[in-house]
Amino acid sequence: MRSPLFRDRHGLRAPRRGPLYGRRVLAVVAPTECDARGVRALGRRLRRSGVRLGVTMECHGEARGENGSALYPDCLLIEVAPERWDAVVFAGGRGAARVAEDPLARELARRFAGAGRPIASLGDGARVLDAARLDGIAAADPAALARALTDRLR
């Protein structure tokens, strides 16, 4: 039996309709100890408005949440082109410290900011923005972050 690659597995569900249908937000997660619950909750909230939430991380495989649940990325961090996404969110969890140390993640934040696209953080994901010396939308609650992002994407 063949083991599926991450591209063969489904990620978060895509929206079918909504006032912001066609908009795309990218969540950057750590491979381990990420806030998978928060990312899923953010995805559900954004999906109601028609926004698709994609997931990326630095390596192949599945991201493991703090509670042990799996989160499947849509692409690798190195493959991300800011012009294909409308905003970026750095997810929290204990693994956010690892993402904050990654120069590629910090550079990605700077590229989004330079392109005038919203950058945001969920919980401990603010560490990445601090490490990149950038200001962005920060929220501890997925519902509050979803509201702020949809306001910025209108």
N, C-alpha and C positions, 0 to 999 in steps of 0.2 A: 504494500500500500504506500502511495506517495504522500509525503507530508506536505501540506499546502504552504505556499509562501504567503506573506502577509497581504499581498495584492489579491490573492485568491479568496481571502476571507472578507466578509462584509464588516464595515465599520459601523458608525452610527447611522441611523435611518435618515434618508434624505426627505426634505419636505415635498409636499405635493402642490401646495398653493400658499398664498399669503401676500400681504402688501409689499414685502421685501423679497418676493420670490426671485431667485437667481443670484442673490447676494451670497457670498461665501466668507466664512470666518475660519481661521486656522488655529487650533489649540496645540501648543507645544507642551509635551508631557515628558517626564522622566521615565526611563525604562523600568524602574522599580520604585515602589513607595510613592506613586503619584496619587493625586486626588481623583481617582476614576469616577467615584460617585458624583463629585462636583462637576466633572466634565460631562457626564451623562445628563445631569440635571440641567446644565447650561444648554446642551444640545436639544433637549426637549423644549425648553423655553424659547430658544431661537427658532426651532422648527415651526412653532405656532405662528411666527411672523413670516415664514417662508425662507428663512436663512438656513443654509447648509453649514454644519460644523464639521470640519475635517480635523484629523489628528495626525501629528507628526512627532517623531522622536529621532534620536541620534543613531539608532542601530536597528537592524532587522529583528523581527520577532514581535511578540506581544508585550505591551506595557502591563505591569502588575500594579494594581492599586494597593493602597495601604491595607485594605480589607481582604486582599488576595484575589480580587476579581480581575479579569483580563480586559484590556482595552486594545483594539486592533487599529494600528495606524494606517493612514491612507498613503503616506509617502515618507521618505526619509528627510531629515532636516537639511541635508546637503542638496536635495532636489528642489527645495522650495524657491519659487520665484514670486516675489511680492506682487508683481503685476497681475497674477492670477487670483489673488485673494483680496478681499475688501478690508480685512482687519486681522490682527493676530492677538491671541490670548495666551499668556504663560500660566499654566495650571499650577496649582499648589500641591501640598503634600510634603512629606519629609524629603522626597526626591528633588524638590525644587532647588535645594542647595547645590545639587549636582549639575542641574541645568544652568544655574547662575555661574558656575565655574567654567562652563563650556564657551570658548571664544566664538564658536560658530553661532550659538544661540544669541549671544550678545550682539554679534554682527547682524544677525537677522533682525533683531529689534531695531537697530540703527537704520537698516535698509528700509524697513516699514515706515519709521519716523521720517526718514529722508524723502520718501515717496508721498508723504502726507496722509498715510493710511493710519487709522486708529490702532494704538497698541494698548493692551489691557492686561491685567493680572487678576487671578483668582486666588485669594488667600495668600499662601507663602510664595506664590509666583511673583510677588512684588520684589523678591530678592533679585530676580533677573533684571528688572527695570532699574533697581538700585545699582547693580553691578555694571550696567550699560550706561549709567548716569542719564537716564531718560525719565520724563514724566509721562504718565498715562492714566488710564481709567483703572482704578483699583477698587476691588470689592471682595469681601469675605463670603458673600452670599451669591450663589449662581443666579437667583431671581433678580437681584439688584444689578448684577453685571449684565444680564440679558437686557434689562430695561435701558441701561446706559448705552449699550452697544446698538440697540435698535434705534434709539434716538439719534446717535451719531451717523448711522447708515442711511437715514431717511434723506 
